[in-house]
Amino acid sequence: MTHCYSPQTGCFMASILKIGDRWRAQIRRRGQSIAKTFRTKGAAEAWAREIEGGIDKGQAAVDEQTITVGELVRLYRNARNDSGRPVAEKSNEDYMLKRLESHFDDEVAAKLSTKRLVKFAQERKKEGAGQYTIDMDISKLGTVYKHMASLLDLRLPHAPSIARPTLDHLQLIGPGKHRDRRPTREEIVKIFE
C-alpha cells in the first residue's frame, strides 16, 4: 500500500492498494471516502493527486456510486455559472432544473431507473403537463447527465436515454401539438392596453 502526501494539508490522504492485477486509489477526508480502480499504479496515483488537488482548492470529490441526481443538478448549475453562461433566474430552464432537483434530490444517479423516470412522467402528466413538456424535462435531465459525467469523469448509465423508448411507447413524451389558432384582433388590443 502506498500513501499520497498532500503538501497543502500536510497529511496523507490517499491510499493506493494493489488488488489482483489492478490498483485502487482511495481518498478519505472528513469522514468521507471516494475510491476508484485503475489498471496501473501510476494512473491511480495521478487520479488521487487530481482529486486531492481539487479538494485542496475547495472542490468536492465526487463518487459515481453515491452522487445523487440532485447533486448533479446543483453541480451543473455551478458549472454553468463558472463558464460565464449561468442559468437565467425564472427561465424555463431554471424551473426545469428546480423540478428535477426536487423530484430526484435523493436518487443515486447511477441507480436511476426507467421505472423511476416513468413514475416521474406519470406524476407530471397528472399535474397537467403535456407530452412535449415532459419530454423537455427528460431532455434537460439528459443534458445534466451528459455534461456532468464528462466534466466529473463519471461513468454513469445514461438513464434518460435508456428510458426514452419506454416513455415514448407509454405516450408520456412526444412532440408538441401543432397550433393553428391565431389571436383575435380583440386579444391583440388587450395585450397592448
C-alpha positions as CSV (number, residue, x, y, z in Angstrom):
1,M,0.0,0.0,0.0
2,T,1.2,3.5,-0.9
3,H,0.0,6.7,0.7
4,C,0.0,10.1,-1.1
5,Y,1.1,13.1,0.7
6,S,-0.6,16.5,0.3
7,P,1.7,19.4,0.9
8,Q,-1.3,21.9,1.3
9,T,-2.8,20.0,4.2
10,G,0.4,18.4,5.5
11,C,-1.1,15.0,5.7
12,F,-1.5,11.7,3.9
13,M,-4.9,11.5,2.2
14,A,-4.9,8.8,-0.5
15,S,-4.2,5.1,-0.2
16,I,-3.0,3.2,-3.3
17,L,-3.7,-0.5,-2.9
18,K,-2.9,-3.4,-5.3
19,I,-6.0,-5.6,-5.8
20,G,-5.3,-8.5,-8.1
21,D,-3.8,-7.0,-11.2
22,R,-5.4,-3.6,-10.7
23,W,-4.7,-0.6,-8.4
24,R,-7.3,1.1,-6.2
25,A,-6.9,4.7,-5.1
26,Q,-8.9,5.6,-2.0
27,I,-9.1,9.1,-0.6
28,R,-10.5,9.8,2.9
29,R,-11.1,13.2,4.3
30,R,-13.5,14.5,7.0
31,G,-15.1,11.1,7.3
32,Q,-15.9,10.7,3.6
33,S,-14.3,8.3,1.3
34,I,-14.0,8.0,-2.5
35,A,-12.3,5.2,-4.4
36,K,-11.6,4.3,-8.0
37,T,-9.8,1.3,-9.6
38,F,-7.1,1.6,-12.3
39,R,-5.0,-0.7,-14.5
40,T,-1.8,0.9,-13.4
41,K,-0.4,2.3,-10.2
42,G,0.7,5.5,-12.0
43,A,-2.9,6.1,-13.2
44,A,-4.2,5.5,-9.6
45,E,-1.7,8.0,-8.2
46,A,-2.4,10.6,-10.8
47,W,-6.1,10.4,-10.2
48,A,-5.6,10.6,-6.4
49,R,-3.4,13.8,-6.9
50,E,-6.0,15.3,-9.2
51,I,-8.9,14.7,-6.7
52,E,-6.8,15.8,-3.7
53,G,-5.8,19.0,-5.6
54,G,-9.5,19.7,-6.2
55,I,-10.3,19.1,-2.6
56,D,-7.5,21.5,-1.5
57,K,-9.0,24.1,-3.8
58,G,-12.4,23.6,-2.2
59,Q,-13.9,21.4,-4.9
60,A,-15.9,18.4,-3.8
61,A,-14.7,14.9,-4.5
62,V,-17.4,13.0,-6.4
63,D,-18.1,9.3,-6.1
64,E,-20.1,8.0,-9.1
65,Q,-21.6,5.2,-6.9
66,T,-23.2,7.7,-4.4
67,I,-23.7,11.0,-6.1
68,T,-27.3,11.9,-6.3
69,V,-29.3,13.4,-9.2
70,G,-29.9,16.5,-7.0
71,E,-26.1,16.9,-6.5
72,L,-25.6,16.6,-10.3
73,V,-28.2,19.3,-10.9
74,R,-26.5,21.6,-8.4
75,L,-23.1,20.9,-9.9
76,Y,-24.5,21.6,-13.4
77,R,-25.7,25.0,-12.3
78,N,-22.3,25.7,-10.7
79,A,-20.5,24.6,-13.9
80,R,-22.8,26.9,-16.0
81,N,-22.1,29.8,-13.6
82,D,-18.3,29.2,-13.7
83,S,-18.4,29.1,-17.5
84,G,-20.0,32.5,-17.7
85,R,-23.3,31.1,-19.0
86,P,-25.4,30.9,-15.9
87,V,-29.0,29.6,-15.9
88,A,-31.2,32.7,-16.0
89,E,-33.4,33.0,-12.9
90,K,-37.1,32.3,-13.6
91,S,-36.4,31.0,-17.1
92,N,-37.9,27.7,-18.3
93,E,-34.6,26.1,-17.8
94,D,-34.4,27.3,-14.2
95,Y,-37.9,25.9,-13.5
96,M,-37.0,22.6,-15.1
97,L,-33.8,22.2,-13.1
98,K,-35.6,23.1,-9.9
99,R,-38.3,20.5,-10.7
100,L,-35.6,17.8,-11.5
101,E,-33.7,18.6,-8.3
102,S,-36.9,18.4,-6.2
103,H,-38.1,15.2,-7.7
104,F,-34.8,13.3,-7.8
105,D,-32.8,15.0,-5.0
106,D,-32.0,11.8,-3.1
107,E,-31.9,9.4,-6.0
108,V,-28.5,8.0,-6.6
109,A,-27.6,9.0,-10.2
110,A,-26.0,5.6,-11.1
111,K,-29.2,3.8,-10.0
112,L,-31.8,6.0,-11.6
113,S,-34.1,3.5,-13.4
114,T,-36.6,3.6,-16.3
115,K,-39.3,2.7,-13.8
116,R,-38.5,5.8,-11.7
117,L,-38.5,8.0,-14.8
118,V,-41.9,6.6,-15.9
119,K,-43.2,7.4,-12.4
120,F,-41.9,10.9,-12.7
121,A,-43.5,11.3,-16.1
122,Q,-46.8,9.9,-14.8
123,E,-46.8,12.4,-11.9
124,R,-46.0,15.3,-14.3
125,K,-48.9,14.2,-16.5
126,K,-51.3,14.1,-13.5
127,E,-50.1,17.7,-12.7
128,G,-51.3,18.7,-16.2
129,A,-48.0,18.7,-18.1
130,G,-48.3,17.6,-21.8
131,Q,-46.1,15.1,-23.6
132,Y,-43.8,17.8,-25.0
133,T,-43.3,19.4,-21.6
134,I,-42.4,16.1,-20.0
135,D,-40.1,15.4,-23.0
136,M,-38.3,18.7,-22.3
137,D,-37.8,17.7,-18.6
138,I,-36.3,14.3,-19.6
139,S,-34.1,16.1,-22.2
140,K,-32.8,18.5,-19.6
141,L,-32.1,15.6,-17.2
142,G,-30.2,14.0,-20.1
143,T,-28.2,17.2,-20.6
144,V,-27.3,17.3,-16.9
145,Y,-26.2,13.6,-17.1
146,K,-24.2,14.0,-20.2
147,H,-22.3,17.2,-19.3
148,M,-21.7,16.3,-15.6
149,A,-20.5,12.8,-16.4
150,S,-18.0,14.4,-18.8
151,L,-16.9,17.2,-16.5
152,L,-16.5,15.0,-13.5
153,D,-15.2,12.0,-15.3
154,L,-18.0,9.7,-14.1
155,R,-19.2,6.5,-15.8
156,L,-22.9,6.9,-15.3
157,P,-25.5,4.9,-17.2
158,H,-27.5,7.4,-19.3
159,A,-30.8,6.8,-17.6
160,P,-32.8,9.4,-19.6
161,S,-31.7,7.9,-23.0
162,I,-32.3,4.4,-21.8
163,A,-35.9,5.3,-20.6
164,R,-36.8,7.3,-23.7
165,P,-38.2,4.4,-25.8
166,T,-40.4,3.2,-22.9
167,L,-41.6,6.8,-22.2
168,D,-42.5,7.2,-25.8
169,H,-44.2,3.8,-26.0
170,L,-46.4,4.7,-23.0
171,Q,-47.2,8.0,-24.7
172,L,-45.8,10.0,-21.8
173,I,-43.4,12.0,-24.1
174,G,-43.9,13.3,-27.6
175,P,-43.7,16.2,-29.9
176,G,-45.6,19.4,-29.3
177,K,-49.1,19.9,-30.6
178,H,-49.4,21.8,-33.9
179,R,-51.1,25.1,-33.3
180,D,-53.3,26.7,-35.9
181,R,-55.1,29.3,-33.8
182,R,-54.2,32.9,-34.2
183,P,-55.0,35.7,-31.7
184,T,-58.1,37.7,-32.5
185,R,-57.9,41.5,-33.0
186,E,-59.5,42.0,-29.6
187,E,-56.9,39.8,-27.9
188,I,-54.1,41.7,-29.5
189,V,-55.6,45.1,-28.5
190,K,-56.0,43.7,-24.9
191,I,-52.3,42.8,-24.8
192,F,-51.2,46.3,-25.6
193,E,-53.6,48.0,-23.2
